[in-house]
Amino acid sequence: MRQLGNIDFVESQVRRIAAEVDTIGVPAKLASSPPMIPLTARYHIAQDVKKSLVLGEWLVNHQDDPALKVLDLSAWW
């Protein structure tokens, strides 16, 4: 119930401040939104279709890969 009281208090404060701004005649500033940047500019999105793989098969076929030494895969098999 305490959270609901806090929400009511905040909402009443927002209404009070909005009423003061309207009374004084100060125009409210609108928050400017950032420019739209295409997803392809922000992220590397492949343009072609990649070949999928079955991770279990890849791990079995590449047991000697040095990158796998950081994992203890013996507990998995």
Summary of the structure (lengths in Angstrom):
residues: 77
radius of gyration: 28.5
end to end distance: 52.1
largest distance: 74.9
contacts: 86
relative contact order: 0.05
helix: 55%
strand: 0%
